[in-house]
Amino acid sequence: MARQVFTKAFKLEAVRLLDAGKQPAAAIARELGIKREKLYAWRTQLRERGPDAFHDRPGRPAADESAEVKRLKRELERVTEERDILKKAAAYFARELP
């Protein structure tokens, strides 16, 4: 069985429903398809860590972040190469000056 991954928005909404107190925790958990203990754990995490308690994909950057990292690495490589060329050109022209 694959491990379920819940988004930050899902967890925040689940905790909001729990804190609203309009339904018992067991009913909310059953409706959301999670264990009641998980619901309480999320509430505890939110209270202890605040708004930064949850991440969408813990341990892994999101797909768009990964693509951005790759793009930035390519750009860094290009800019580094340009800098090296300019350094060599500056050294060459500095020797030519009287």
BAFI-3210 file (N, C-alpha, C; in Angstrom, 3 decimals, decimal comma, padded with zeros to 6 digits):
// residues 98
n [1|2|3|4|5|6|7|8|9|10|11|12|13|14|15|16|17|18|19|20|21|22|23|24|25|26|27|28|29|30|31|32|33|34|35|36|37|38|39|40|41|42|43|44|45|46|47|48|49|50|51|52|53|54|55|56|57|58|59|60|61|62|63|64|65|66|67|68|69|70|71|72|73|74|75|76|77|78|79|80|81|82|83|84|85|86|87|88|89|90|91|92|93|94|95|96|97|98]
n.u [000,842|000,614|002,114|000,212|000,174|-000,402|-001,492|-000,394|-002,501|-004,690|-004,196|-004,289|-006,959|-008,257|-007,498|-008,671|-011,381|-011,531|-010,948|-013,116|-015,176|-017,727|-018,291|-017,650|-014,275|-013,824|-015,783|-015,013|-012,495|-013,208|-014,748|-012,791|-011,118|-008,967|-006,984|-008,139|-006,206|-004,179|-005,276|-005,352|-002,594|-001,741|-002,961|-001,557|001,045|000,641|000,005|002,388|004,417|003,382|002,362|004,249|004,266|003,622|004,629|004,352|005,615|007,475|010,988|011,545|011,970|009,353|008,021|008,121|009,962|012,218|012,697|013,273|015,636|017,342|017,357|018,548|021,075|022,113|022,180|023,991|026,318|026,697|027,075|029,352|031,213|031,200|032,245|034,857|035,889|035,807|037,629|040,026|040,158|040,405|042,866|044,495|044,205|045,198|047,901|048,623|048,489|050,504]
n.v [-001,175|002,179|005,058|007,674|011,058|014,215|017,489|020,759|022,564|020,827|019,693|021,975|022,738|020,503|020,676|023,109|022,437|020,650|022,330|024,036|022,679|021,746|019,201|015,866|014,676|012,108|011,848|013,821|012,875|010,420|011,330|012,672|010,640|009,805|008,829|009,367|009,950|011,019|013,432|014,775|014,858|016,547|018,914|019,374|019,726|022,076|023,884|023,879|024,619|026,634|028,521|027,458|024,760|022,656|021,072|020,855|018,749|016,961|016,871|016,733|018,848|020,663|019,917|022,134|023,686|022,083|022,166|024,855|024,998|023,485|025,129|027,430|026,429|025,880|028,488|029,649|028,246|029,194|031,955|031,900|030,914|033,060|035,068|034,084|034,254|037,031|037,831|036,791|038,262|040,855|040,653|040,201|042,598|044,382|043,854|044,898|047,624|050,592]
n.w [000,000|-000,884|000,553|001,858|000,853|001,998|001,180|002,251|002,389|002,659|005,185|006,820|006,469|007,535|010,234|010,811|010,595|012,732|014,904|014,744|015,928|015,277|014,524|015,707|016,229|015,240|013,262|011,432|010,684|009,514|007,370|005,899|005,314|006,870|009,764|013,095|015,003|013,429|012,691|015,171|015,604|013,555|014,412|016,769|015,740|014,258|016,285|017,736|015,899|014,334|011,377|009,619|009,898|008,184|005,110|001,566|000,111|001,895|002,315|-000,383|-003,199|-004,834|-008,123|-009,879|-008,507|-008,696|-011,458|-011,671|-010,185|-011,813|-014,109|-013,058|-012,400|-014,953|-015,958|-014,169|-014,851|-017,477|-017,034|-015,438|-017,273|-019,113|-017,468|-017,025|-019,606|-019,982|-018,008|-019,049|-021,417|-020,402|-019,125|-021,341|-022,866|-021,005|-021,012|-023,457|-023,196|-022,886]
ca.u [000,000|001,403|001,966|-000,564|000,800|-001,437|-000,978|-000,459|-003,859|-005,568|-003,951|-004,799|-008,426|-008,653|-007,335|-009,692|-012,644|-011,445|-011,026|-014,448|-015,953|-019,097|-018,413|-016,636|-013,038|-013,975|-016,589|-014,181|-011,469|-013,861|-015,136|-011,584|-010,399|-007,719|-007,170|-008,409|-004,928|-003,453|-005,913|-004,842|-001,163|-001,628|-003,315|-000,426|002,133|000,282|000,103|003,786|005,286|002,720|001,998|005,269|004,262|003,454|005,229|003,614|006,343|008,625|012,205|011,744|011,421|008,247|008,478|008,477|011,190|013,296|012,959|013,904|017,010|018,083|017,529|019,519|022,402|022,560|022,503|025,228|027,405|026,896|027,606|030,723|032,017|031,336|033,152|036,211|036,298|036,061|038,873|041,121|040,209|040,916|044,301|045,134|044,242|046,027|049,286|048,806|048,602|051,879]
ca.v [000,000|003,393|006,028|008,831|012,359|015,242|018,836|021,688|023,110|019,783|019,578|023,180|022,675|019,459|021,227|024,149|021,745|020,104|023,441|024,638|021,965|021,470|017,749|015,141|014,389|010,834|012,085|014,589|011,959|009,454|012,069|013,009|009,410|009,714|008,370|010,430|010,285|011,867|014,746|015,381|015,109|017,753|020,062|019,584|020,298|023,449|024,701|023,977|025,245|027,749|028,371|026,718|023,383|021,652|021,274|020,061|017,522|016,993|016,209|016,847|020,085|020,476|019,750|023,424|024,105|021,289|022,718|026,157|024,730|023,082|026,308|028,308|025,816|026,129|029,910|029,863|027,710|030,117|033,213|031,616|030,839|034,430|035,777|033,609|034,825|038,449|037,955|036,552|039,402|041,999|040,426|040,360|044,011|045,087|043,686|045,694|049,039|050,992]
ca.w [000,000|-001,009|001,627|001,450|001,057|002,044|000,952|003,373|002,411|003,178|006,619|007,476|006,452|008,478|011,582|010,963|010,871|014,085|015,858|014,679|016,933|014,854|014,386|016,481|015,501|014,528|012,065|010,494|010,180|008,629|006,169|005,148|004,966|007,640|011,134|014,064|015,631|012,484|012,806|016,396|015,416|012,739|015,240|017,674|014,936|013,921|017,501|018,157|014,898|013,669|009,964|008,875|010,399|007,127|003,796|000,582|-000,200|002,785|001,878|-001,829|-003,760|-005,777|-009,504|-010,445|-007,843|-009,273|-012,786|-011,449|-009,754|-013,019|-014,948|-012,412|-012,536|-016,329|-016,072|-013,425|-015,673|-018,595|-016,518|-015,010|-018,495|-019,616|-016,566|-017,296|-020,898|-019,768|-017,246|-019,984|-022,334|-019,647|-018,934|-022,659|-023,215|-020,019|-021,443|-024,650|-022,846|-022,539]
c.u [000,890|001,106|001,208|000,203|-000,295|-000,803|-001,125|-001,881|-004,846|-005,432|-004,506|-006,325|-008,931|-008,571|-008,373|-011,050|-012,667|-011,618|-012,387|-015,393|-017,379|-019,370|-017,381|-015,425|-013,160|-014,758|-015,784|-013,146|-012,062|-014,235|-013,932|-010,762|-009,053|-008,028|-007,350|-007,114|-004,097|-003,982|-005,405|-003,349|-000,942|-001,941|-002,172|000,744|001,868|000,419|001,556|004,636|004,667|002,480|003,018|005,309|004,242|004,162|004,483|004,298|007,590|009,821|012,506|011,221|010,275|008,793|008,893|009,739|012,385|013,679|013,674|015,362|017,871|018,361|018,596|020,937|022,959|022,974|023,801|026,439|027,734|027,550|029,053|031,660|032,242|032,317|034,606|036,746|036,639|037,345|040,081|041,278|040,784|042,424|045,054|045,273|045,082|047,500|049,598|048,978|050,038|052,084]
c.v [001,242|004,344|007,238|010,110|013,411|016,615|019,670|022,234|022,105|019,693|020,784|023,173|021,638|019,975|022,319|023,531|021,185|021,214|024,130|023,958|021,645|019,974|017,085|014,815|013,099|011,023|012,844|013,670|010,962|010,109|012,372|011,785|009,276|009,169|009,566|010,888|011,219|013,297|015,486|015,703|016,373|019,000|020,396|020,225|021,765|024,361|024,896|024,797|026,426|027,477|027,587|025,242|022,347|022,071|020,394|018,737|017,481|016,241|016,314|018,189|019,760|020,433|021,076|023,992|023,365|021,819|024,062|025,975|024,341|024,278|027,235|027,739|026,034|027,585|030,236|029,385|028,667|031,410|033,032|031,554|032,239|035,229|035,387|034,187|036,305|038,685|037,793|037,720|040,626|041,854|040,646|041,837|044,831|044,969|044,586|047,186|049,385|051,319]
c.w [000,000|000,146|001,103|001,778|000,962|001,872|002,226|003,517|003,014|004,702|007,373|007,545|007,447|009,913|011,829|011,298|012,296|015,119|015,849|015,667|016,550|014,692|015,284|015,606|014,688|013,232|011,008|009,858|009,190|007,301|005,274|004,752|005,652|009,023|012,055|014,731|014,744|012,570|014,048|016,276|014,594|013,560|016,198|016,933|014,630|015,138|017,926|017,197|014,170|012,193|009,131|009,262|009,283|005,850|002,819|000,259|000,674|002,217|000,398|-002,308|-004,718|-007,197|-010,117|-009,791|-008,425|-010,648|-012,655|-011,028|-010,956|-013,919|-014,366|-012,486|-013,934|-016,505|-015,344|-014,222|-016,822|-018,131|-016,043|-016,207|-019,071|-018,758|-016,837|-018,601|-020,730|-018,968|-018,161|-020,948|-021,630|-019,435|-020,246|-023,016|-022,234|-020,404|-022,643|-024,348|-022,468|-021,079]
res [m|a|r|q|v|f|t|k|a|f|k|l|e|a|v|r|l|l|d|a|g|k|q|p|a|a|a|i|a|r|e|l|g|i|k|r|e|k|l|y|a|w|r|t|q|l|r|e|r|g|p|d|a|f|h|d|r|p|g|r|p|a|a|d|e|s|a|e|v|k|r|l|k|r|e|l|e|r|v|t|e|e|r|d|i|l|k|k|a|a|a|y|f|a|r|e|l|p]
***
